Structures are given as structure tokens and as C-alpha cells.
Amino acid sequence: MSVIPQVDISRLPPEVQATINLISVGGSYPHSKDGIVFKNLEGLLPPQPRGYYREYTVPTPGAIDRGSRRLITGQNAELYYTADHYNSFQEVIY
């Protein structure tokens, strides 16, 4: 597994912070798949047992579907952002 680059939240789209705020209050989420288990099938995040990670949609302005942006949360407060539907990740620092 390669090193995951870190990014300060201030350098990410504002919808990322809005999604974090939504997660922090427990929803209600705009998409039925928000909060489901992220299986890490790509193997790009640190290996963890099934159920450790959860995924949430980060809205993409103008998208007619969920778009490709997601936040992945870990049980130890890790937070990862992908803008390209799991092809790459950045660890969110805030």
C-alpha cells in the first residue's frame, strides 16, 4: 500500500465540510447509500476489518446522480476524501 497524501480541509471543495457537518450530527443524508460500509476493495486505505469504514456522498454541483466524490470515515476518526470514485484518496486534516 502506498502512502496516502494529506490535505487540509480548507483546500477541499466546500461541500466536503458540509458533508462532515452532516456526519457529525448523524444525518439525515440525501442518498440512501450514505453511511453504508465501505469495503476498501481497491486496497488503497489501510487494511481494517469489514465494517470499519463508512462512505458518504460529497455533493457535486451540477451532477444528476451521486457524482464521484466521497468521504470515507474510519472508526478511529480517520477521514479520507476521493474526488474520483475510489481511484485515489487524500487523508483530510482539520
KAMOWO-V281792 format. One record per residue. N is the residue number from 0. NEAR is the number of other C-alpha atoms within 8 Angstrom. D_FIRST is the distance of its C-alpha to the first C-alpha in Angstrom with 1 decimal. Layout:
<<N NEAR D_FIRST> <N NEAR D_FIRST>>
//
This chain:
<<0 6 0.0> <1 4 3.8> <2 4 6.8> <3 8 8.7> <4 7 12.3> <5 8 15.2> <6 10 18.4> <7 9 21.8> <8 10 23.3> <9 5 26.4> <10 6 24.5> <11 8 23.7> <12 7 26.3> <13 6 28.9> <14 9 28.1> <15 11 24.9> <16 9 27.2> <17 8 29.6> <18 12 27.0> <19 8 25.9> <20 8 29.6> <21 11 30.1> <22 8 27.3> <23 7 28.9> <24 6 32.2> <25 6 31.0> <26 7 31.8> <27 5 33.8> <28 7 31.2> <29 5 32.2> <30 7 30.2> <31 5 30.4> <32 7 26.6> <33 10 25.9> <34 7 24.8> <35 8 23.5> <36 10 20.5> <37 10 17.3> <38 7 15.6> <39 9 12.0> <40 4 12.6> <41 6 10.2> <42 8 7.3> <43 9 6.3> <44 8 7.7> <45 6 7.5> <46 6 9.1> <47 6 12.8> <48 5 16.0> <49 7 17.6> <50 8 19.6> <51 10 17.6> <52 14 16.8> <53 12 19.7> <54 14 20.0> <55 12 22.9> <56 12 24.3> <57 11 24.8> <58 9 28.0> <59 10 28.2> <60 4 31.8> <61 4 33.7> <62 8 31.3> <63 5 33.3> <64 4 30.5> <65 11 27.5> <66 9 25.9> <67 9 22.2> <68 14 21.5> <69 12 20.1> <70 14 19.3> <71 12 17.1> <72 11 18.3> <73 10 17.1> <74 7 19.7> <75 4 19.4> <76 6 20.2> <77 9 16.8> <78 11 17.3> <79 11 15.1> <80 12 16.8> <81 14 16.3> <82 10 19.2> <83 8 18.3> <84 9 18.0> <85 8 14.3> <86 7 13.3> <87 9 11.9> <88 13 12.0> <89 11 13.7> <90 12 14.2> <91 12 18.0> <92 8 20.0> <93 4 23.6>>
//
